[in-house]
């Protein structure tokens, strides 16, 4: 599922890049502040630095936009929409410029990142302490970390600044993979004879329903809702899963003691739930094969 989340994040970044390019004419200051806010979150989520905006350190701080004066001997960041050769040279010149007392900004930092959010030069000659990066640097670090949490944090940071009600760039198959990742969990794949707490099962099923119905899990955006899929076959499969889960939930609620969390299921109830779970698992296996989604275990757990 991490692979699909990173693919969605890459699409988030592409949409934000377009948003920034179109918004330049609306006022540089707005774009500049947006890039600073996003960069601070990116570097924090990746564990690179706990940046603060340099105008919090000093008014009209030259050369850099954000800094962490403590970590790794000091980390400084200049963020811009386009880090071309001219911008890189200007930043380094200001970074190294000596003040009347003989000191420079460089004296306080061991590392300088020049971050071009939309475009960045790959040919500029820079000192060893400097690195010119783009969003690909961040994505590569996320792949190396192999952790969903920073991916989610960065995605959330971007989405807070975009209107996703009118545009959804997410790929259908990538979102299908995310849905199948949740369907592959024990809430669906356990036969009732092996099921633990029925309330835990219900919570797991409710997460799947929320993901399919809203594209979120515990209110955090993971994917897109079933009605936002362009592929009718995938959308139909997702609606089928929601319907089957609804039937399971109805059986459980019917046997729940009034005012209590205790559920008393009869043998016939358990058999009916097993059949509904098996229908979900079978359909999930079928659609995974159709769309080439591999590496996810979707069959019911074997009983020895």
PELIN-V254786 format. One record per pair of residues at least 12 apart in sequence whose C-alpha atoms are under 7 Angstrom apart, sorted by the first residue. I is the first residue (numbers start at 1). GAP is how many residues later the second one is. If there is no record, write none. Layout:
i = <I/I>
gap = <GAP/GAP>
This chain:
i = <1/1/1/2/4/4/4/4/6/8/9/11/11/12/12/17/35/36/36/38/40/41/42/45/45/45/46/49/49/50/51/51/51/52/52/52/53/53/53/54/54/62/63/63/63/63/64/64/64/65/65/65/66/69/73/73/74/74/74/74/75/75/75/75/76/76/76/76/77/77/77/78/78/78/79/79/79/80/80/80/81/81/81/81/82/82/82/82/82/83/83/83/83/83/84/84/85/85/110/111/111/112/112/112/113/113/113/113/114/114/114/115/115/115/116/116/117/117/119/120/120/172/172/172/175/175/177/180/181/182/183/184/184/184/187/187/187/188/189/189/189/189/190/190/191/192/192/202/205/209/211/212/212/212/213/213/226/226/241/244/248/251/278/281/281/281/282/284/285>
gap = <176/177/180/146/170/171/173/174/145/162/146/158/159/143/146/101/44/29/43/119/12/113/112/105/108/109/104/19/22/18/15/16/17/14/15/16/12/13/14/12/13/32/15/28/31/32/12/13/14/12/13/14/12/40/36/37/34/35/36/37/34/35/36/37/33/35/36/37/35/36/37/35/36/37/35/36/37/35/36/37/35/36/37/38/34/35/36/37/38/32/33/36/37/38/36/37/36/39/19/18/19/17/18/19/17/18/19/20/17/18/19/17/18/19/17/18/17/18/15/13/14/57/58/59/48/49/116/104/115/26/25/112/113/114/14/17/18/89/88/110/111/112/110/111/83/78/82/47/40/33/14/13/14/26/12/13/12/13/39/32/25/18/22/17/18/19/17/14/13>
